Amino acid sequence: MEKEGETMMVKIMVWLIRGYQLMISPYKPPSCRFAPTCSHYAIESIRRFGAWRGGWLALRRILKCHPFHPGGYDPVPDQHK
């Protein structure tokens, strides 16, 4: 689903994440400890906040993916703080 007015950088980032979802993720066992998954979170945050802020939120989310974080429901915030 492409939104009107997305910058080229947003389109490229979303395209790369979708490539991961379609070509790499199916061959890995399900292991994401979050809902929505990190790749879905990344696409939503990048589309909502743009390449820089959305990319930062996605990176922060990925950095939380370790055995010491409980995971769970973690939606994209309504506003980036």
Gaussian input, Z-matrix of N, CA and C with variables (Angstrom, degrees):
# hf/3-21g

backbone

0 1
 N
 C     1     B1
 C     2     B2     1     A1
 N     3     B3     2     A2     1     D1
 C     4     B4     3     A3     2     D2
 C     5     B5     4     A4     3     D3
 N     6     B6     5     A5     4     D4
 C     7     B7     6     A6     5     D5
 C     8     B8     7     A7     6     D6
 N     9     B9     8     A8     7     D7
 C    10    B10     9     A9     8     D8
 C    11    B11    10    A10     9     D9
 N    12    B12    11    A11    10    D10
 C    13    B13    12    A12    11    D11
 C    14    B14    13    A13    12    D12
 N    15    B15    14    A14    13    D13
 C    16    B16    15    A15    14    D14
 C    17    B17    16    A16    15    D15
 N    18    B18    17    A17    16    D16
 C    19    B19    18    A18    17    D17
 C    20    B20    19    A19    18    D18
 N    21    B21    20    A20    19    D19
 C    22    B22    21    A21    20    D20
 C    23    B23    22    A22    21    D21
 N    24    B24    23    A23    22    D22
 C    25    B25    24    A24    23    D23
 C    26    B26    25    A25    24    D24
 N    27    B27    26    A26    25    D25
 C    28    B28    27    A27    26    D26
 C    29    B29    28    A28    27    D27
 N    30    B30    29    A29    28    D28
 C    31    B31    30    A30    29    D29
 C    32    B32    31    A31    30    D30
 N    33    B33    32    A32    31    D31
 C    34    B34    33    A33    32    D32
 C    35    B35    34    A34    33    D33
 N    36    B36    35    A35    34    D34
 C    37    B37    36    A36    35    D35
 C    38    B38    37    A37    36    D36
 N    39    B39    38    A38    37    D37
 C    40    B40    39    A39    38    D38
 C    41    B41    40    A40    39    D39
 N    42    B42    41    A41    40    D40
 C    43    B43    42    A42    41    D41
 C    44    B44    43    A43    42    D42
 N    45    B45    44    A44    43    D43
 C    46    B46    45    A45    44    D44
 C    47    B47    46    A46    45    D45
 N    48    B48    47    A47    46    D46
 C    49    B49    48    A48    47    D47
 C    50    B50    49    A49    48    D48
 N    51    B51    50    A50    49    D49
 C    52    B52    51    A51    50    D50
 C    53    B53    52    A52    51    D51
 N    54    B54    53    A53    52    D52
 C    55    B55    54    A54    53    D53
 C    56    B56    55    A55    54    D54
 N    57    B57    56    A56    55    D55
 C    58    B58    57    A57    56    D56
 C    59    B59    58    A58    57    D57
 N    60    B60    59    A59    58    D58
 C    61    B61    60    A60    59    D59
 C    62    B62    61    A61    60    D60
 N    63    B63    62    A62    61    D61
 C    64    B64    63    A63    62    D62
 C    65    B65    64    A64    63    D63
 N    66    B66    65    A65    64    D64
 C    67    B67    66    A66    65    D65
 C    68    B68    67    A67    66    D66
 N    69    B69    68    A68    67    D67
 C    70    B70    69    A69    68    D68
 C    71    B71    70    A70    69    D69
 N    72    B72    71    A71    70    D70
 C    73    B73    72    A72    71    D71
 C    74    B74    73    A73    72    D72
 N    75    B75    74    A74    73    D73
 C    76    B76    75    A75    74    D74
 C    77    B77    76    A76    75    D75
 N    78    B78    77    A77    76    D76
 C    79    B79    78    A78    77    D77
 C    80    B80    79    A79    78    D78
 N    81    B81    80    A80    79    D79
 C    82    B82    81    A81    80    D80
 C    83    B83    82    A82    81    D81
 N    84    B84    83    A83    82    D82
 C    85    B85    84    A84    83    D83
 C    86    B86    85    A85    84    D84
 N    87    B87    86    A86    85    D85
 C    88    B88    87    A87    86    D86
 C    89    B89    88    A88    87    D87
 N    90    B90    89    A89    88    D88
 C    91    B91    90    A90    89    D89
 C    92    B92    91    A91    90    D90
 N    93    B93    92    A92    91    D91
 C    94    B94    93    A93    92    D92
 C    95    B95    94    A94    93    D93
 N    96    B96    95    A95    94    D94
 C    97    B97    96    A96    95    D95
 C    98    B98    97    A97    96    D96
 N    99    B99    98    A98    97    D97
 C   100   B100    99    A99    98    D98
 C   101   B101   100   A100    99    D99
 N   102   B102   101   A101   100   D100
 C   103   B103   102   A102   101   D101
 C   104   B104   103   A103   102   D102
 N   105   B105   104   A104   103   D103
 C   106   B106   105   A105   104   D104
 C   107   B107   106   A106   105   D105
 N   108   B108   107   A107   106   D106
 C   109   B109   108   A108   107   D107
 C   110   B110   109   A109   108   D108
 N   111   B111   110   A110   109   D109
 C   112   B112   111   A111   110   D110
 C   113   B113   112   A112   111   D111
 N   114   B114   113   A113   112   D112
 C   115   B115   114   A114   113   D113
 C   116   B116   115   A115   114   D114
 N   117   B117   116   A116   115   D115
 C   118   B118   117   A117   116   D116
 C   119   B119   118   A118   117   D117
 N   120   B120   119   A119   118   D118
 C   121   B121   120   A120   119   D119
 C   122   B122   121   A121   120   D120
 N   123   B123   122   A122   121   D121
 C   124   B124   123   A123   122   D122
 C   125   B125   124   A124   123   D123
 N   126   B126   125   A125   124   D124
 C   127   B127   126   A126   125   D125
 C   128   B128   127   A127   126   D126
 N   129   B129   128   A128   127   D127
 C   130   B130   129   A129   128   D128
 C   131   B131   130   A130   129   D129
 N   132   B132   131   A131   130   D130
 C   133   B133   132   A132   131   D131
 C   134   B134   133   A133   132   D132
 N   135   B135   134   A134   133   D133
 C   136   B136   135   A135   134   D134
 C   137   B137   136   A136   135   D135
 N   138   B138   137   A137   136   D136
 C   139   B139   138   A138   137   D137
 C   140   B140   139   A139   138   D138
 N   141   B141   140   A140   139   D139
 C   142   B142   141   A141   140   D140
 C   143   B143   142   A142   141   D141
 N   144   B144   143   A143   142   D142
 C   145   B145   144   A144   143   D143
 C   146   B146   145   A145   144   D144
 N   147   B147   146   A146   145   D145
 C   148   B148   147   A147   146   D146
 C   149   B149   148   A148   147   D147
 N   150   B150   149   A149   148   D148
 C   151   B151   150   A150   149   D149
 C   152   B152   151   A151   150   D150
 N   153   B153   152   A152   151   D151
 C   154   B154   153   A153   152   D152
 C   155   B155   154   A154   153   D153
 N   156   B156   155   A155   154   D154
 C   157   B157   156   A156   155   D155
 C   158   B158   157   A157   156   D156
 N   159   B159   158   A158   157   D157
 C   160   B160   159   A159   158   D158
 C   161   B161   160   A160   159   D159
 N   162   B162   161   A161   160   D160
 C   163   B163   162   A162   161   D161
 C   164   B164   163   A163   162   D162
 N   165   B165   164   A164   163   D163
 C   166   B166   165   A165   164   D164
 C   167   B167   166   A166   165   D165
 N   168   B168   167   A167   166   D166
 C   169   B169   168   A168   167   D167
 C   170   B170   169   A169   168   D168
 N   171   B171   170   A170   169   D169
 C   172   B172   171   A171   170   D170
 C   173   B173   172   A172   171   D171
 N   174   B174   173   A173   172   D172
 C   175   B175   174   A174   173   D173
 C   176   B176   175   A175   174   D174
 N   177   B177   176   A176   175   D175
 C   178   B178   177   A177   176   D176
 C   179   B179   178   A178   177   D177
 N   180   B180   179   A179   178   D178
 C   181   B181   180   A180   179   D179
 C   182   B182   181   A181   180   D180
 N   183   B183   182   A182   181   D181
 C   184   B184   183   A183   182   D182
 C   185   B185   184   A184   183   D183
 N   186   B186   185   A185   184   D184
 C   187   B187   186   A186   185   D185
 C   188   B188   187   A187   186   D186
 N   189   B189   188   A188   187   D187
 C   190   B190   189   A189   188   D188
 C   191   B191   190   A190   189   D189
 N   192   B192   191   A191   190   D190
 C   193   B193   192   A192   191   D191
 C   194   B194   193   A193   192   D192
 N   195   B195   194   A194   193   D193
 C   196   B196   195   A195   194   D194
 C   197   B197   196   A196   195   D195
 N   198   B198   197   A197   196   D196
 C   199   B199   198   A198   197   D197
 C   200   B200   199   A199   198   D198
 N   201   B201   200   A200   199   D199
 C   202   B202   201   A201   200   D200
 C   203   B203   202   A202   201   D201
 N   204   B204   203   A203   202   D202
 C   205   B205   204   A204   203   D203
 C   206   B206   205   A205   204   D204
 N   207   B207   206   A206   205   D205
 C   208   B208   207   A207   206   D206
 C   209   B209   208   A208   207   D207
 N   210   B210   209   A209   208   D208
 C   211   B211   210   A210   209   D209
 C   212   B212   211   A211   210   D210
 N   213   B213   212   A212   211   D211
 C   214   B214   213   A213   212   D212
 C   215   B215   214   A214   213   D213
 N   216   B216   215   A215   214   D214
 C   217   B217   216   A216   215   D215
 C   218   B218   217   A217   216   D216
 N   219   B219   218   A218   217   D217
 C   220   B220   219   A219   218   D218
 C   221   B221   220   A220   219   D219
 N   222   B222   221   A221   220   D220
 C   223   B223   222   A222   221   D221
 C   224   B224   223   A223   222   D222
 N   225   B225   224   A224   223   D223
 C   226   B226   225   A225   224   D224
 C   227   B227   226   A226   225   D225
 N   228   B228   227   A227   226   D226
 C   229   B229   228   A228   227   D227
 C   230   B230   229   A229   228   D228
 N   231   B231   230   A230   229   D229
 C   232   B232   231   A231   230   D230
 C   233   B233   232   A232   231   D231
 N   234   B234   233   A233   232   D232
 C   235   B235   234   A234   233   D233
 C   236   B236   235   A235   234   D234
 N   237   B237   236   A236   235   D235
 C   238   B238   237   A237   236   D236
 C   239   B239   238   A238   237   D237
 N   240   B240   239   A239   238   D238
 C   241   B241   240   A240   239   D239
 C   242   B242   241   A241   240   D240

   B1=1.4517
   B2=1.5235
   B3=1.3010
   B4=1.4452
   B5=1.5201
   B6=1.3282
   B7=1.4564
   B8=1.5197
   B9=1.3188
   B10=1.4522
   B11=1.5230
   B12=1.3013
   B13=1.4514
   B14=1.5233
   B15=1.3361
   B16=1.4552
   B17=1.5234
   B18=1.3166
   B19=1.4591
   B20=1.5233
   B21=1.3005
   B22=1.4595
   B23=1.5274
   B24=1.3353
   B25=1.4636
   B26=1.5278
   B27=1.3250
   B28=1.4659
   B29=1.5250
   B30=1.3195
   B31=1.4660
   B32=1.5276
   B33=1.3243
   B34=1.4659
   B35=1.5202
   B36=1.3275
   B37=1.4643
   B38=1.5255
   B39=1.3275
   B40=1.4671
   B41=1.5262
   B42=1.3198
   B43=1.4654
   B44=1.5296
   B45=1.3367
   B46=1.4647
   B47=1.5310
   B48=1.3185
   B49=1.4704
   B50=1.5221
   B51=1.3179
   B52=1.4749
   B53=1.5273
   B54=1.3176
   B55=1.4587
   B56=1.5180
   B57=1.3259
   B58=1.4679
   B59=1.5273
   B60=1.3379
   B61=1.4670
   B62=1.5258
   B63=1.3203
   B64=1.4608
   B65=1.5264
   B66=1.3446
   B67=1.4638
   B68=1.5243
   B69=1.3103
   B70=1.4642
   B71=1.5189
   B72=1.3162
   B73=1.4658
   B74=1.5302
   B75=1.3369
   B76=1.4737
   B77=1.5309
   B78=1.3198
   B79=1.4623
   B80=1.5275
   B81=1.3290
   B82=1.4589
   B83=1.5242
   B84=1.3175
   B85=1.4669
   B86=1.5264
   B87=1.3373
   B88=1.4649
   B89=1.5281
   B90=1.3184
   B91=1.4603
   B92=1.5202
   B93=1.3263
   B94=1.4594
   B95=1.5188
   B96=1.3219
   B97=1.4605
   B98=1.5311
   B99=1.3254
   B100=1.4560
   B101=1.5236
   B102=1.3084
   B103=1.4619
   B104=1.5270
   B105=1.3070
   B106=1.4592
   B107=1.5312
   B108=1.3292
   B109=1.4629
   B110=1.5243
   B111=1.3181
   B112=1.4643
   B113=1.5291
   B114=1.3275
   B115=1.4663
   B116=1.5316
   B117=1.3246
   B118=1.4658
   B119=1.5289
   B120=1.3222
   B121=1.4629
   B122=1.5301
   B123=1.3301
   B124=1.4603
   B125=1.5248
   B126=1.3176
   B127=1.4660
   B128=1.5225
   B129=1.3215
   B130=1.4656
   B131=1.5230
   B132=1.3306
   B133=1.4635
   B134=1.5257
   B135=1.3239
   B136=1.4621
   B137=1.5230
   B138=1.3091
   B139=1.4709
   B140=1.5256
   B141=1.3160
   B142=1.4632
   B143=1.5225
   B144=1.3449
   B145=1.4628
   B146=1.5227
   B147=1.3349
   B148=1.4559
   B149=1.5162
   B150=1.3267
   B151=1.4617
   B152=1.5250
   B153=1.3230
   B154=1.4643
   B155=1.5113
   B156=1.3223
   B157=1.4731
   B158=1.5219
   B159=1.3157
   B160=1.4614
   B161=1.5143
   B162=1.3314
   B163=1.4582
   B164=1.5187
   B165=1.3379
   B166=1.4648
   B167=1.5310
   B168=1.3271
   B169=1.4686
   B170=1.5283
   B171=1.3223
   B172=1.4682
   B173=1.5266
   B174=1.3212
   B175=1.4614
   B176=1.5270
   B177=1.3319
   B178=1.4713
   B179=1.5160
   B180=1.3157
   B181=1.4687
   B182=1.5250
   B183=1.3190
   B184=1.4633
   B185=1.5289
   B186=1.3302
   B187=1.4632
   B188=1.5262
   B189=1.3261
   B190=1.4682
   B191=1.5230
   B192=1.3078
   B193=1.4601
   B194=1.5266
   B195=1.3141
   B196=1.4577
   B197=1.5217
   B198=1.3159
   B199=1.4710
   B200=1.5263
   B201=1.3265
   B202=1.4579
   B203=1.5256
   B204=1.3194
   B205=1.4718
   B206=1.5205
   B207=1.3432
   B208=1.4663
   B209=1.5249
   B210=1.3312
   B211=1.4659
   B212=1.5119
   B213=1.3357
   B214=1.4561
   B215=1.5139
   B216=1.3344
   B217=1.4639
   B218=1.5196
   B219=1.3203
   B220=1.4597
   B221=1.5246
   B222=1.3356
   B223=1.4693
   B224=1.5258
   B225=1.3145
   B226=1.4598
   B227=1.5269
   B228=1.3426
   B229=1.4665
   B230=1.5288
   B231=1.3266
   B232=1.4632
   B233=1.5198
   B234=1.3364
   B235=1.4556
   B236=1.5082
   B237=1.3353
   B238=1.4584
   B239=1.5157
   B240=1.3259
   B241=1.4793
   B242=1.4961
   A1=108.28
   A2=117.95
   A3=123.14
   A4=109.72
   A5=116.05
   A6=120.39
   A7=109.46
   A8=115.44
   A9=120.62
   A10=109.03
   A11=117.10
   A12=121.40
   A13=114.24
   A14=118.80
   A15=120.31
   A16=109.24
   A17=115.62
   A18=119.29
   A19=109.68
   A20=115.47
   A21=120.47
   A22=110.47
   A23=117.73
   A24=120.85
   A25=110.74
   A26=117.62
   A27=121.28
   A28=109.48
   A29=116.91
   A30=120.46
   A31=111.59
   A32=116.76
   A33=120.54
   A34=110.55
   A35=116.96
   A36=120.41
   A37=111.18
   A38=116.84
   A39=120.73
   A40=109.79
   A41=117.28
   A42=121.40
   A43=111.17
   A44=117.32
   A45=121.12
   A46=111.56
   A47=116.44
   A48=120.05
   A49=110.32
   A50=116.86
   A51=119.73
   A52=110.52
   A53=117.08
   A54=120.47
   A55=111.06
   A56=115.98
   A57=120.02
   A58=110.32
   A59=116.65
   A60=120.69
   A61=111.74
   A62=117.18
   A63=120.98
   A64=114.33
   A65=117.17
   A66=118.97
   A67=115.14
   A68=118.66
   A69=120.76
   A70=111.65
   A71=116.47
   A72=121.01
   A73=114.55
   A74=119.77
   A75=118.72
   A76=114.04
   A77=117.44
   A78=120.99
   A79=113.13
   A80=116.25
   A81=120.75
   A82=108.73
   A83=117.63
   A84=118.28
   A85=109.87
   A86=118.34
   A87=120.44
   A88=109.82
   A89=116.55
   A90=119.22
   A91=113.91
   A92=118.35
   A93=120.13
   A94=109.75
   A95=115.99
   A96=121.01
   A97=112.51
   A98=116.21
   A99=120.60
   A100=112.07
   A101=115.13
   A102=123.04
   A103=105.94
   A104=118.07
   A105=129.51
   A106=110.89
   A107=115.84
   A108=119.52
   A109=110.06
   A110=116.13
   A111=120.38
   A112=112.46
   A113=117.56
   A114=118.68
   A115=111.20
   A116=117.82
   A117=119.99
   A118=110.37
   A119=116.56
   A120=121.86
   A121=109.69
   A122=116.82
   A123=121.17
   A124=111.46
   A125=117.00
   A126=119.82
   A127=110.60
   A128=116.96
   A129=119.60
   A130=111.45
   A131=118.26
   A132=120.22
   A133=111.43
   A134=117.92
   A135=120.83
   A136=110.39
   A137=117.82
   A138=119.76
   A139=111.47
   A140=117.32
   A141=120.34
   A142=112.44
   A143=117.57
   A144=121.14
   A145=114.72
   A146=117.62
   A147=119.94
   A148=111.83
   A149=114.91
   A150=120.82
   A151=112.63
   A152=118.41
   A153=120.36
   A154=112.46
   A155=117.41
   A156=119.95
   A157=111.54
   A158=116.73
   A159=120.34
   A160=111.86
   A161=116.36
   A162=120.60
   A163=111.79
   A164=116.70
   A165=121.30
   A166=110.46
   A167=117.24
   A168=120.10
   A169=111.01
   A170=116.61
   A171=120.45
   A172=110.76
   A173=117.10
   A174=120.70
   A175=110.76
   A176=116.99
   A177=120.01
   A178=110.99
   A179=116.49
   A180=120.61
   A181=110.95
   A182=117.30
   A183=121.35
   A184=110.79
   A185=117.18
   A186=120.41
   A187=112.57
   A188=117.49
   A189=120.98
   A190=111.91
   A191=117.17
   A192=121.00
   A193=109.96
   A194=115.68
   A195=121.95
   A196=108.43
   A197=118.01
   A198=120.87
   A199=114.61
   A200=118.22
   A201=120.66
   A202=113.36
   A203=117.66
   A204=121.66
   A205=107.80
   A206=117.27
   A207=119.23
   A208=114.88
   A209=118.55
   A210=119.94
   A211=110.64
   A212=116.91
   A213=121.81
   A214=112.15
   A215=115.17
   A216=121.22
   A217=109.15
   A218=117.12
   A219=123.03
   A220=108.65
   A221=117.67
   A222=120.03
   A223=111.98
   A224=116.16
   A225=122.01
   A226=107.12
   A227=117.87
   A228=119.12
   A229=111.47
   A230=115.12
   A231=119.62
   A232=111.27
   A233=115.94
   A234=121.12
   A235=108.46
   A236=116.59
   A237=120.73
   A238=108.18
   A239=116.36
   A240=120.11
   A241=110.47
   D1=114.66
   D2=-177.77
   D3=-101.49
   D4=134.38
   D5=179.30
   D6=-96.81
   D7=143.69
   D8=178.46
   D9=-70.88
   D10=138.92
   D11=177.10
   D12=89.80
   D13=5.53
   D14=177.14
   D15=-70.51
   D16=141.38
   D17=177.10
   D18=-73.67
   D19=164.01
   D20=179.24
   D21=-61.20
   D22=-39.46
   D23=-179.63
   D24=-63.13
   D25=-41.38
   D26=177.71
   D27=-62.31
   D28=-44.53
   D29=179.86
   D30=-61.28
   D31=-41.88
   D32=179.58
   D33=-65.25
   D34=-45.24
   D35=-179.47
   D36=-62.58
   D37=-44.27
   D38=178.87
   D39=-64.27
   D40=-40.63
   D41=178.69
   D42=-61.10
   D43=-42.06
   D44=178.87
   D45=-65.29
   D46=-41.82
   D47=179.11
   D48=-66.54
   D49=-41.80
   D50=177.42
   D51=-63.19
   D52=-36.73
   D53=175.40
   D54=-59.98
   D55=-43.94
   D56=176.02
   D57=-60.16
   D58=-46.01
   D59=-178.35
   D60=-60.86
   D61=-37.96
   D62=-175.06
   D63=-87.75
   D64=-31.85
   D65=-172.05
   D66=-109.20
   D67=-22.89
   D68=-177.15
   D69=-112.56
   D70=-49.44
   D71=-175.79
   D72=-55.31
   D73=-39.24
   D74=-179.70
   D75=-61.48
   D76=-21.47
   D77=-177.90
   D78=-94.62
   D79=1.15
   D80=178.06
   D81=-107.72
   D82=148.14
   D83=176.08
   D84=-68.27
   D85=147.65
   D86=178.19
   D87=-60.73
   D88=121.94
   D89=-176.72
   D90=-140.31
   D91=1.42
   D92=-178.24
   D93=-68.77
   D94=128.39
   D95=-178.56
   D96=-89.78
   D97=3.27
   D98=-177.46
   D99=-116.68
   D100=159.11
   D101=170.37
   D102=-131.88
   D103=125.93
   D104=-6.04
   D105=-66.43
   D106=165.34
   D107=-179.80
   D108=-60.40
   D109=160.19
   D110=-177.54
   D111=-60.25
   D112=-36.51
   D113=-179.54
   D114=-70.85
   D115=-38.32
   D116=175.82
   D117=-67.15
   D118=-40.37
   D119=176.72
   D120=-59.14
   D121=-45.31
   D122=-178.49
   D123=-61.57
   D124=-45.90
   D125=179.40
   D126=-61.35
   D127=-46.28
   D128=-178.93
   D129=-64.36
   D130=-44.00
   D131=-178.42
   D132=-67.43
   D133=-38.53
   D134=179.14
   D135=-67.57
   D136=-41.14
   D137=178.04
   D138=-68.75
   D139=-35.74
   D140=-177.31
   D141=-76.73
   D142=-41.49
   D143=-171.96
   D144=-112.93
   D145=-3.98
   D146=-179.31
   D147=94.81
   D148=174.79
   D149=-173.07
   D150=-64.09
   D151=-44.76
   D152=-175.47
   D153=-74.22
   D154=-58.55
   D155=-177.99
   D156=-66.76
   D157=-44.39
   D158=178.86
   D159=-64.98
   D160=-38.57
   D161=176.45
   D162=-64.55
   D163=-38.37
   D164=176.83
   D165=-63.94
   D166=-44.56
   D167=177.56
   D168=-61.23
   D169=-41.97
   D170=179.47
   D171=-64.39
   D172=-42.18
   D173=178.47
   D174=-63.12
   D175=-44.23
   D176=177.56
   D177=-59.36
   D178=-39.90
   D179=178.94
   D180=-64.22
   D181=-45.31
   D182=179.75
   D183=-63.48
   D184=-37.11
   D185=178.94
   D186=-67.52
   D187=-19.16
   D188=176.06
   D189=-79.70
   D190=-7.22
   D191=-176.15
   D192=-84.01
   D193=87.14
   D194=176.82
   D195=-151.20
   D196=165.48
   D197=-173.75
   D198=-62.82
   D199=-18.10
   D200=-176.48
   D201=-91.80
   D202=-3.23
   D203=176.69
   D204=-103.62
   D205=132.84
   D206=-175.42
   D207=-70.54
   D208=-20.43
   D209=-177.27
   D210=76.89
   D211=-147.55
   D212=179.82
   D213=103.29
   D214=-162.14
   D215=-178.06
   D216=-76.46
   D217=122.70
   D218=-176.79
   D219=-145.36
   D220=81.50
   D221=-177.13
   D222=-75.40
   D223=164.47
   D224=173.70
   D225=-65.65
   D226=131.89
   D227=-179.42
   D228=-65.53
   D229=155.69
   D230=177.31
   D231=-67.85
   D232=-35.53
   D233=178.37
   D234=-132.79
   D235=139.79
   D236=178.02
   D237=-80.11
   D238=129.78
   D239=-179.65
   D240=-107.42

